[in-house]
Amino acid sequence: MALVILPGLNNLIEDISEEKKLPPNIVELALREALLKGYEKYRKTFYIGVNQDPFDEEYFSNFDVGLDLDEEGYRILSSKIIVEEVESEDHQISLVEVKQVADDAQIGDTVVLDVTPEKEDFGRMAASTTKQVLAQKLRDQQRKMIQEEFADLEDPVLTARVIRFERQSVIMGVSSGIGRPEVEAELPKRDQLPNDNYRANATFKVFLKEVSEIARKGPQLFVSRANAGLVVYLFENEVPEIQEGTVKIVAVSREANPPSRAVGPRTKVAVDSVEEEVDPVGACIGARGARIQQVVNELRGEKIDVIKWSSNPIQYILNSLSPAKVDQVRIVDPAGQHAHVLVPPDQLSLAIGREGQNVRLAARLTGWKIDVKNSHEYDQEAEDAVVSELIIQREEEENLQREAEIRLEAEQAERAAEDARLRELYPLPEDEEEYGEEQYEGEEFTDNDQLETVQDTEISAKEEKKR
């Protein structure tokens, strides 16, 4: 068959490569696979309406597509095995037929033949299938390349450029490195900052939150401006002591999207120092607040509290409620990590924060349940009685949980024993094979014994007959 000409094939590959940000060889591979699927569809059209057709999943495994970029065309090629008598014309060819062009051909050899149909015969349905498969293959290759490029990035924070808006999401262009092409990423509404102004071509620092592994319409990457990892990265960039390891960030608690518009975004960062002479809080704030101001500017004015971490829970809780002044911290339930914080009346609203934001962030930062109390109205006996009831309730819940876990373990053990018993009564095929191999020699011995017994019986019968 003649070469099927595809005018502008090279330009087509270059355009797709540039548009989809894929290497030309990947585009060529996708085009070959699409043309092969189109050929399969073309062949199957001859069996429309027939109850049985000869095609199974592996039927076209010996077919391939050859692209000729010089002459801008393609051929459908079929690898066939030389046989004496042909049973399948798509997979075999007779020795007599091959001998006409190759005298040294032998049975069992493989020959490659051109089976390209005429362009007019290819059919509209097959052409449509080729287009659909090509689009799908290109999407699959894009997804695979994005996963490989971004899945193992050492630096999860990227510089993103606003491209367009879809519903409530912002579609941004991100790159994995200098010289790498831009890839689209989605910034969902829940990961946006309320103070950000997203306009076309504006740039932002974003945290790479997820690389989707499933096929979907739209970007495969999901980025965030509200993730706590972005705050950690910004401090690492601005504070040399963190880069050197002298100062370390122990914990971060962030509320980038508060439940109410009356409350602005806020973050608490707990830091510690490896060297006693280094002030970790001062290192993060910088001279005249220069370092922390850079972080605040990137987060568009988000309020940030940097506090010193402490292994002493009382001191840690006291620091976490900064900037409020605390009179006393009472650990009322160490096992349940519950503390009462006593503050003066004029510090009560500051310690709790607007709509409870300050104490809420402090509780997340420390991992303790914190109740802020007015120190002038605090009744220790009454509060201790309430806490005692809470401790009893907590212990009961823990006991119930342990009992449930014990019951679950017992049920699982009982189920495993029952499964083993049933497996002995009704062995699975693989069990029977193993059992048969183990008993093979013993069974042979038993059969031989039976044969000897039969022979002894026959001899005894003949002797009795002679008598």
C-alpha positions in Angstrom: 0.0 0.0 0.0 1.1 3.6 -0.6 2.0 6.1 2.1 -1.0 8.0 3.4 0.0 11.7 3.1 -0.8 14.0 6.0 -0.1 17.5 4.8 1.6 19.7 7.4 2.4 16.8 9.7 5.6 18.3 11.0 3.9 21.7 11.7 1.1 19.8 13.5 3.5 18.0 15.8 5.4 21.3 16.5 2.2 23.2 17.2 0.8 20.5 19.6 4.2 20.2 21.3 4.3 24.0 21.9 0.6 24.2 23.0 0.6 21.2 25.3 4.2 21.8 26.6 5.2 18.3 25.5 8.4 17.0 23.8 7.9 16.3 20.0 8.7 12.6 20.5 5.9 12.3 23.1 3.5 13.9 20.6 4.7 11.5 17.8 4.1 8.5 20.2 0.6 9.7 21.0 -0.2 10.2 17.3 1.0 6.7 16.4 -1.2 5.2 19.1 -4.2 7.3 18.0 -3.8 6.2 14.3 -3.5 2.6 15.4 -6.8 2.9 17.3 -8.4 4.5 14.3 -7.2 1.5 12.2 -8.7 -0.9 14.7 -12.0 1.0 14.5 -11.8 0.9 10.7 -11.3 -2.9 10.7 -14.2 -3.4 13.2 -16.6 -1.5 11.0 -16.7 -4.5 8.6 -18.2 -6.7 11.4 -21.0 -4.3 12.5 -24.2 -6.3 12.8 -22.3 -9.6 13.0 -22.9 -11.6 16.1 -19.3 -12.7 16.5 -16.2 -10.9 15.4 -12.6 -12.3 15.6 -11.2 -9.3 17.6 -10.1 -9.6 21.2 -7.9 -7.4 23.3 -4.7 -8.8 21.9 -5.8 -9.2 18.3 -4.0 -6.0 17.1 -0.9 -6.5 19.2 1.2 -7.3 16.1 0.2 -4.0 14.4 2.1 -0.7 14.5 2.1 2.7 12.9 5.2 4.1 11.1 5.4 7.9 10.8 7.4 9.3 7.8 8.3 12.8 8.8 10.3 13.5 5.7 7.4 12.7 3.3 4.8 13.7 6.0 2.7 10.6 6.0 2.1 7.2 7.8 1.8 3.5 7.2 0.1 0.7 9.0 2.5 -2.2 9.5 1.8 -5.7 10.5 4.3 -8.3 11.8 3.3 -11.8 10.5 4.8 -15.2 11.2 5.7 -17.5 8.3 3.7 -20.8 8.4 3.0 -23.7 6.1 -0.8 -23.3 6.3 -2.4 -19.9 7.1 -5.1 -19.9 9.8 -5.2 -16.1 10.5 -4.4 -13.7 7.7 -3.7 -10.8 10.1 -1.0 -12.8 12.0 0.3 -15.3 9.6 1.6 -15.6 6.0 2.3 -18.7 3.9 5.8 -19.8 3.1 4.9 -20.1 -0.5 3.9 -16.5 -0.7 7.0 -15.2 1.0 9.3 -17.4 -1.2 8.2 -15.4 -4.2 10.2 -12.4 -2.9 12.6 -14.0 -0.5 14.1 -17.4 -1.3 15.9 -17.8 2.1 12.6 -17.4 4.1 11.9 -20.2 6.6 8.9 -21.3 8.7 8.8 -19.4 12.0 10.4 -16.3 10.7 8.7 -12.9 11.0 8.0 -10.5 8.2 6.7 -6.9 8.4 4.1 -6.0 5.8 2.4 -2.7 4.8 -1.3 -3.1 5.3 -2.3 0.6 5.1 -5.8 1.1 3.8 -6.6 3.8 1.2 -7.2 7.2 2.7 -10.7 7.2 1.2 -11.5 3.9 2.8 -10.3 4.9 6.2 -13.8 6.2 7.1 -15.3 9.1 9.0 -15.8 6.9 12.1 -12.2 5.8 12.2 -11.0 9.4 11.7 -13.2 10.6 14.6 -11.8 7.8 16.8 -8.3 8.9 15.9 -9.0 12.5 17.0 -10.6 11.4 20.3 -7.8 9.0 21.1 -5.1 11.6 20.2 -6.7 14.1 22.6 -6.9 11.6 25.4 -3.3 10.4 24.9 -2.0 13.9 25.0 -3.9 14.6 28.2 -2.5 11.4 29.7 1.0 12.4 28.7 0.6 15.9 30.2 -0.7 14.4 33.5 2.2 11.9 33.6 4.8 14.6 33.0 3.3 17.0 35.5 3.3 14.2 38.2 6.9 13.3 37.5 8.0 17.0 37.4 6.2 18.2 40.6 5.7 15.1 42.8 9.2 15.1 44.2 10.0 18.8 44.4 12.4 19.7 47.2 10.9 23.2 47.5 7.1 23.0 47.7 6.7 26.8 47.4 6.4 28.2 43.9 6.0 31.6 42.3 2.7 31.7 40.5 1.2 34.0 38.0 -2.6 34.7 37.7 -3.8 33.5 34.3 -7.6 33.5 34.5 -10.6 32.9 36.8 -12.9 29.8 36.8 -15.9 30.0 39.0 -14.4 30.9 42.4 -11.0 29.4 41.7 -8.0 31.2 40.3 -6.0 29.5 37.6 -2.3 30.3 37.9 0.8 29.4 35.9 3.6 27.8 37.9 7.0 26.5 36.9 9.2 23.9 38.6 12.4 25.7 37.8 14.2 28.2 35.7 13.8 27.5 32.0 10.9 25.0 32.6 7.6 25.7 30.9 4.6 27.0 32.9 2.0 24.6 34.0 -1.5 25.5 35.1 -2.4 25.1 38.8 -5.7 25.7 40.6 -6.0 27.9 43.6 -9.4 27.0 45.2 -11.5 29.6 47.1 -10.8 28.0 50.5 -7.0 28.4 49.9 -7.1 32.0 49.0 -6.3 34.9 51.4 -9.1 37.5 52.0 -6.6 40.4 51.6 -5.2 39.2 48.2 -6.0 41.1 45.1 -6.0 38.5 42.3 -5.7 40.3 39.0 -4.3 39.2 35.6 -0.5 38.6 35.6 -0.2 39.4 39.3 2.4 37.1 41.0 2.2 35.4 44.3 4.1 32.9 46.4 2.0 29.7 46.7 2.4 26.4 48.5 2.1 23.2 46.3 -0.7 21.4 48.2 -1.5 18.4 45.9 -0.5 16.8 42.6 -3.6 15.0 41.4 -3.0 11.4 40.1 -6.4 10.9 38.7 -7.6 12.0 35.3 -9.7 15.2 35.5 -10.6 18.2 33.5 -8.6 21.3 34.4 -5.2 21.6 36.2 -3.6 18.7 37.9 -1.9 20.9 40.5 -3.6 22.4 43.5 -1.8 25.3 45.3 -2.6 27.2 48.5 -2.0 30.6 50.0 -3.6 29.6 53.3 -1.3 26.6 54.1 0.9 26.9 57.2 3.9 25.6 55.1 3.9 28.9 53.2 4.6 30.8 56.5 7.4 28.4 57.4 9.0 28.9 53.9 8.8 32.7 54.2 10.5 32.7 57.6 13.2 30.3 56.4 13.9 32.7 53.5 14.1 35.8 55.6 15.9 34.5 58.7 19.4 33.3 58.2 19.5 31.7 61.7 16.7 29.3 60.6 18.7 28.4 57.4 21.8 27.7 59.5 19.8 25.6 62.0 20.5 27.9 65.0 16.8 28.8 65.3 14.1 26.3 64.5 10.3 26.6 64.0 8.7 24.1 66.4 5.0 24.7 65.6 2.7 26.9 63.5 -1.0 27.6 64.0 -2.7 29.5 61.3 -6.2 30.8 60.6 -6.0 32.3 57.1 -9.7 32.2 56.5 -11.5 33.1 59.7 -15.2 32.1 60.1 -16.2 35.8 60.2 -15.3 38.7 58.0 -15.0 40.8 61.2 -11.8 38.8 62.0 -8.7 39.1 60.0 -6.2 36.3 59.2 -3.7 35.5 61.9 -0.8 33.1 62.6 1.1 32.1 65.7 4.6 30.7 65.3 6.5 29.0 68.1 10.3 29.1 67.7 13.3 27.8 69.7 17.0 28.3 69.7 19.8 25.6 69.8 22.2 28.1 71.3 21.3 29.9 74.6 22.8 33.2 73.6 20.6 33.5 70.5 17.1 35.0 71.0 14.9 33.0 68.6 12.0 35.6 68.7 14.3 38.5 68.1 16.0 36.7 65.2 12.6 36.2 63.5 11.5 39.7 64.1 14.7 41.4 63.0 16.0 44.9 63.5 13.0 47.2 63.8 10.8 44.4 62.6 12.4 44.3 59.2 12.4 40.5 58.8 8.9 39.8 60.0 7.6 42.8 57.9 8.7 41.0 54.7 6.7 38.0 55.7 3.7 40.2 56.6 3.9 42.0 53.2 3.9 38.7 51.2 0.8 37.6 53.2 -0.9 40.9 52.5 -0.9 42.3 56.0 -1.7 39.1 57.9 -1.1 39.4 61.7 1.7 37.2 62.9 2.7 36.4 66.5 6.1 34.9 67.1 6.4 33.3 70.6 9.2 31.3 72.3 8.6 27.6 72.6 9.1 26.0 76.0 9.2 22.4 77.2 7.3 23.6 80.3 3.6 23.5 79.4 2.7 26.3 81.8 5.3 28.6 80.3 4.4 27.5 76.7 0.7 28.2 77.3 1.5 31.6 78.9 3.7 32.6 75.8 1.1 31.3 73.4 -1.5 33.8 74.6 0.8 36.8 73.7 0.3 39.7 73.6 -2.1 39.3 76.6 -0.7 39.4 80.1 -1.4 36.3 82.2 -1.6 36.1 86.0 -1.5 32.4 86.4 -1.8 29.1 84.4 -3.3 26.2 86.3 -2.9 22.6 84.9 -6.3 21.2 86.0 -6.1 17.9 84.1 -2.6 16.9 83.0 -3.7 13.6 81.4 -6.4 15.4 79.4 -4.1 18.4 78.6 -6.6 20.8 80.1 -5.5 24.2 81.6 -7.2 27.2 83.2 -5.6 30.6 82.4 -6.3 33.4 84.8 -6.0 36.9 83.4 -6.9 40.4 84.8 -10.3 41.8 83.7 -8.6 44.3 81.4 -6.7 41.6 79.6 -9.7 39.2 79.2 -10.8 40.3 75.8 -7.2 40.5 74.5 -6.5 37.0 75.7 -9.6 35.5 74.2 -9.3 37.6 71.0 -12.0 38.7 68.6 -14.5 35.9 68.3 -12.1 33.7 70.3 -9.4 33.7 67.7 -6.4 34.3 70.0 -7.2 31.5 72.5 -8.2 29.2 69.6 -4.9 29.6 67.9 -3.0 29.2 71.2 -4.9 25.9 71.8 -3.9 24.6 68.4 -0.3 25.7 68.8 0.2 24.1 72.2 -2.1 21.1 71.8 -3.8 22.0 75.1 -7.4 22.8 75.9 -7.3 26.3 77.3 -10.1 28.0 79.3 -9.5 31.7 79.9 -10.9 32.9 83.2 -11.2 36.2 85.0 -8.7 36.1 87.8 -10.9 38.4 90.0 -14.0 36.1 89.7 -12.3 32.7 89.7 -13.7 30.2 92.2 -11.1 27.5 92.5 -13.3 25.0 94.4 -16.3 25.3 92.0 -14.0 25.1 89.0 -12.2 22.0 90.4 -15.6 20.3 91.0 -16.5 20.9 87.4 -13.2 19.7 86.2 -13.5 16.5 88.3 -16.8 15.7 86.6 -15.1 16.3 83.2 -12.2 14.0 84.2 -14.7 11.2 85.3 -16.6 11.6 82.0 -13.3 11.5 80.0 -12.1 8.4 81.8 -15.4 6.7 81.2 -15.2 7.5 77.5 -11.6 6.2 77.4 -12.7 3.0 79.1 -15.5 2.5 76.7 -13.1 3.1 73.8 -10.6 0.5 75.2 -13.4 -2.0 75.7 -14.6 -1.5 72.1 -11.0 -2.0 70.9 -10.7 -5.2 73.0 -14.0 -6.5 71.6 -12.9 -5.7 68.1 -9.6 -7.6 68.6 -11.5 -10.6 70.0 -13.9 -10.6 67.1 -11.1 -10.4 64.6 -9.3 -13.3 66.3 -12.5 -15.4 66.4 -13.1 -14.6 62.7 -9.5 -15.7 61.9 -9.9 -18.9 63.7 -13.3 -19.6 62.0 -11.7 -18.9 58.6 -8.9 -21.3 59.4 -11.4 -24.0 60.4 -13.4 -23.5 57.2 -10.3 -23.6 55.2 -9.4 -27.0 56.6 -12.9 -28.3 55.8 -13.2 -26.7 52.4 -9.6 -26.0 51.1 -9.0 -23.5 48.4 -7.4 -24.7 45.1 -4.0 -23.4 46.1 -4.3 -25.2 49.5 -5.1 -28.4 47.7 -2.1 -28.1 45.4 0.3 -27.5 48.4 -1.3 -30.4 50.3 -1.0 -32.7 47.2 2.7 -31.9 46.8 3.3 -32.7 50.4 1.4 -36.0 50.3 2.6 -37.1 46.9 5.3 -39.5 48.1 3.0 -40.9 50.9 0.2 -41.5 48.3 2.7 -43.4 46.1 3.7 -45.6 49.0 0.0 -46.3 49.8 -0.7 -47.3 46.2 2.2 -49.7 46.1 1.0 -51.3 49.4 -2.4 -51.8 47.9 -0.9 -53.4 44.7 1.2 -55.8 46.9 -1.9 -56.8 48.9 -3.9 -57.6 45.7 -1.1 -59.7 44.4 -0.8 -61.6 47.7 -4.6 -62.3 47.6 -4.4 -63.6 44.0 -1.6 -66.0 44.9 -3.4 -67.3 47.9 -6.5 -67.9 45.8 -4.6 -69.9 43.1 -2.9 -72.1 45.8 -6.3 -72.8 47.4 -7.7 -73.8 44.0 -4.8 -76.3 43.4 -5.6 -78.0 46.7 
